[in-house]
Amino acid sequence: MKIAIKGLHDDRYQRPLSLIADLFFEETEVVLGESASSELEVSFTVEDNGGSIFRVHGVLGELTCSHEKDLGGSDEKESFRRKKQAVSYVYLTLLQEHTGIIQKWGILTGIRPTKLLHSKLQKGEPQEKVHNQLREDYLITDEKIELMQQIVDRQLDVVPDLHDLGHEVSIYIGIPFCPTKCAYCTFPAYAINGKQGKVDSFLGGLHHEIDAIGAWLKEKGIKITTVYYGGGTPTSITAEEMDMLYEQMYASFPDMEKVREVTVEAGRPDTITPQKLEVLKKWNIDRISINPQSYTQETLKAIGRHHTVEETIDKFHLAREMGMNNINMDLIIGLPGEGVEEFAHTLEETEKLMPESLTVHTLSFKRASEMTQNKNRYKVADRHEIGKMMDMATEWTTTHNYVPYYLYRQKNILGNLENVGYALPGQDSIYNIMIMEEKQTIIGLGCGASSKFVHPETGKITRFANPKDPKSYNDGFEHYTDEKIRMLEELFSK
């Protein structure tokens, strides 16, 4: 769908208008100005004479919409943000009326909606006023506002000092190996078979990073809130390698007995063994993920997961028997060939296991994934059926006493929906809350791990990523470690 935008001449409008168009149409192209080949034309008239009021009027065929924003003497950056908001408001309204599709998240295209709500409430604004702003300024529906508020309330119940943790850090440790690569995945993950040399080299670099970062944290007296092993699949390495890694963690990191939570993703059931579970028990780690994604065997085969449905169930029971008391499971709505019937079956199977937490993802067509590169081979449900499956997940979790505690969105997510983490009382993942709400620095260690440096006072975020491929990481891990320490010095010395 090619859309011509008339009346707007600032190139900064193109990206937000493109993101909104993507919510309604496949493969959109938005151009500012005339275009003879456009299939849709939206004309804007703006009243922007340097005063305090910015007015926008939009026309799409016979449809019209007007909106205005008070610029209120704001600086140039804030002033343009409000202008962009007004233009987006008019544009979304016209496209909703043109297509008959209501976007429940309104003009919000960012991935962290609850962060917006947190920031407004933290400033002391009354809840009712904030909700009205979300409704009237962003066009978010009451359903999504209620979900956001429920999550914010739960997060502050789980982490009462959430807004005061800027002087602590959390640690993300990335293990970039999996048994196979899933069709929807864009994580820096590599099939582990035949790669033992790369694994050995990578682990040497990771041990160095843990040791050096731990020494710096001890020297500066900085506490760790949570530690999270992700990937890839961290349980792809051997039990012996896991044991040495956790030993290094306990030797290097300060006050490990005071860390609030340590999580290890064991997402691929085919990587779980009694020996690896024994290692987790030895180091007092009982929060893990075992991710079915679906309980339909044909689906698992189609997306490149080589474990069986039975293996997921068996490994869950094995983990339970061996003392794992906080198990998360991931489900994905909208996998190829799946509809309401298949998702109902997945929920029925989940009910037999009752994990402590459940993350319900909506499939996203990530640009570099196998699935996106070959869309014609992967038939997915339409917007209406995707929405119905999300409603089923909401109803199921409510019925079974799970409460939503974190939420994030992605580009190209089916139905313009969201990914929601649910948990039984007291079983929420503190790390997931920290990474989503961006209240503290997350130090990323390992191949492909991204660090997010959050200034303790201003909240300004600076990102730094380790290389994604093992060879580059192995060649330069000392340099990347030194760079992180330099950035930490700047951040915590102010």
KALIN-V463261 format. One record per pair of residues at least 4 apart in sequence whose ideal C-beta (glycine too) atoms are under 6 Angstrom apart, sorted by sequence separation. I is the first residue (numbers start at 1). J is the second residue. D is the distance in whole Angstrom. If there is no record, write none. Layout:
BEGIN
I:J:D, I:J:D
END
This chain:
BEGIN
13:17:6, 21:25:6, 31:35:5, 74:78:4, 88:92:6, 95:99:6, 118:122:6, 125:129:5, 132:136:6, 133:137:5, 134:138:5, 140:144:5, 181:185:6, 195:199:6, 209:213:6, 210:214:6, 237:241:4, 248:252:6, 249:253:6, 307:311:4, 310:314:6, 311:315:6, 338:342:4, 381:385:4, 413:417:6, 423:427:5, 433:437:6, 445:449:6, 470:474:6, 473:477:6, 476:480:6, 488:492:6, 489:493:6, 8:13:5, 59:64:5, 74:79:5, 108:113:6, 120:125:5, 125:130:5, 140:145:6, 217:222:5, 229:234:4, 237:242:6, 280:285:4, 294:299:4, 300:305:4, 319:324:4, 367:372:6, 381:386:5, 397:402:4, 423:428:4, 444:449:3, 455:460:4, 467:472:4, 22:28:5, 48:54:5, 96:102:6, 134:140:5, 156:162:6, 250:256:5, 266:272:5, 434:440:6, 444:450:5, 467:473:5, 21:28:4, 58:65:5, 365:372:5, 371:378:5, 435:442:6, 444:451:4, 454:461:5, 466:473:6, 47:55:4, 71:79:5, 443:451:5, 21:30:5, 57:66:5, 409:418:5, 453:462:4, 46:56:5, 120:130:5, 181:191:6, 442:452:5, 56:67:5, 71:82:6, 134:145:5, 178:189:5, 180:191:5, 407:418:6, 408:419:6, 421:432:6, 452:463:6, 18:30:4, 45:57:5, 176:188:5, 297:309:5, 441:453:5, 17:30:5, 55:68:4, 69:82:4, 176:189:6, 177:190:6, 407:420:5, 441:454:5, 451:464:5, 44:58:5, 131:145:5, 176:190:6, 295:309:5, 440:454:6, 466:480:5, 53:68:6, 54:69:5, 92:107:5, 177:192:4, 331:346:6, 406:421:4, 450:465:4, 43:59:5, 404:420:5, 405:421:6, 438:454:6, 54:71:6, 69:86:4, 449:466:5, 3:21:6, 14:32:6, 42:60:5, 404:422:5, 405:423:5, 52:71:5, 67:86:5, 88:107:4, 52:72:6, 292:312:5, 402:422:4, 448:468:4, 264:285:6, 269:290:6, 67:89:5, 266:288:5, 267:289:5, 67:90:5, 262:285:5, 405:428:4, 447:470:5, 1:25:4, 8:32:6, 263:287:5, 264:288:5, 265:289:5, 266:290:6, 267:291:4, 65:90:5, 290:315:6, 397:422:5, 290:316:5, 329:355:4, 406:432:5, 447:473:4, 1:28:5, 2:29:5, 3:30:5, 4:31:6, 5:32:5, 390:417:5, 406:433:6, 65:93:4, 327:355:5, 334:362:6, 386:414:5, 387:415:5, 408:436:6, 54:83:5, 65:94:5, 224:253:6, 327:356:6, 328:357:4, 329:358:6, 330:359:5, 331:360:5, 332:361:5, 333:362:5, 334:363:4, 386:415:4, 56:86:5, 108:138:6, 234:264:5, 326:356:5, 406:436:5, 4:35:4, 56:87:5, 63:94:5, 107:138:5, 117:148:5, 234:265:5, 235:266:4, 332:363:6, 54:86:6, 58:90:4, 106:138:4, 107:139:6, 227:259:6, 383:415:5, 106:139:3, 360:393:5, 451:484:6, 4:38:4, 56:90:5, 60:94:4, 63:97:5, 106:140:4, 114:148:5, 118:152:6, 226:260:6, 233:267:5, 302:336:5, 453:487:6, 2:37:6, 105:140:6, 113:148:6, 117:152:5, 224:259:5, 225:260:6, 226:261:5, 227:262:5, 228:263:5, 229:264:4, 230:265:5, 233:268:5, 236:271:5, 2:38:5, 7:43:5, 8:44:5, 58:94:5, 218:254:5, 235:271:4, 239:275:4, 243:279:5, 288:324:6, 299:335:5, 2:39:5, 3:40:5, 4:41:5, 5:42:6, 6:43:4, 7:44:4, 104:141:5, 114:151:5, 217:254:5, 239:276:5, 242:279:5, 246:283:4, 270:307:4, 290:327:6, 292:329:6, 316:353:5, 1:39:6, 7:45:6, 60:98:6, 114:152:6, 210:248:5, 214:252:3, 233:271:5, 269:307:5, 286:324:5, 453:491:5, 105:144:6, 210:249:6, 214:253:5, 286:325:5, 287:326:4, 288:327:6, 289:328:4, 290:329:6, 291:330:4, 293:332:5, 299:338:6, 104:144:5, 239:279:5, 286:326:6, 122:163:6, 207:248:5, 211:252:5, 235:276:6, 294:335:6, 189:231:6, 210:252:5, 269:311:5, 281:323:5, 336:378:4, 339:381:5, 189:232:4, 269:312:5, 272:315:4, 336:379:6, 192:236:5, 336:380:6, 277:322:4, 269:315:4, 296:342:5, 334:380:5, 339:385:5, 343:389:5, 364:410:4, 334:381:6, 365:412:4, 340:388:6, 364:412:5, 347:396:5, 364:413:4, 295:345:6, 295:346:5, 362:413:5, 363:414:5, 294:346:6, 334:386:5, 362:414:5, 171:224:6, 178:232:5, 295:349:4, 168:223:5, 170:225:5, 177:232:5, 178:233:5, 362:417:4, 170:226:4, 171:227:5, 172:228:5, 173:229:5, 174:230:6, 175:231:4, 176:232:5, 333:389:5, 168:225:5, 174:231:6, 175:232:5, 178:236:6, 361:419:5, 175:234:4, 177:236:4, 165:225:6, 360:420:5, 359:421:5, 358:422:5, 357:423:4, 16:84:6, 356:424:5, 357:427:5, 20:91:6, 24:95:5, 356:427:4, 16:88:6, 20:92:6, 17:91:6, 24:99:5, 24:101:6, 23:103:5, 334:414:4, 179:268:6, 19:109:4, 179:270:5, 326:427:6, 183:303:5, 182:303:5, 183:304:5, 182:304:5, 180:304:5, 180:306:5, 263:431:6, 261:430:5, 260:430:5, 186:366:4, 186:368:5, 186:369:5, 184:369:5, 183:370:4, 184:371:5, 183:371:4, 228:431:4, 226:430:5, 226:431:4, 209:445:4, 206:446:5, 202:447:6, 154:403:6, 154:405:5, 151:404:5, 150:404:6, 151:407:5, 188:448:3, 170:431:6, 170:434:5, 202:470:5, 205:473:6, 205:474:6, 208:477:6, 212:481:5, 216:485:5, 158:428:5, 172:442:6, 159:430:6, 176:447:4, 168:440:6, 169:441:5, 170:442:5, 171:443:5, 172:444:5, 173:445:5, 174:446:4, 176:448:5, 198:470:5, 205:477:3, 209:481:5, 173:446:5, 174:447:6, 201:474:4, 159:433:6, 165:439:6, 166:440:5, 169:443:6, 174:448:5, 165:440:5, 174:449:4, 162:439:6, 172:449:6, 155:433:5, 188:468:4, 167:456:5, 166:456:4, 114:407:6, 111:408:5, 111:409:5, 103:416:6, 115:437:6, 112:436:6, 23:416:5
END
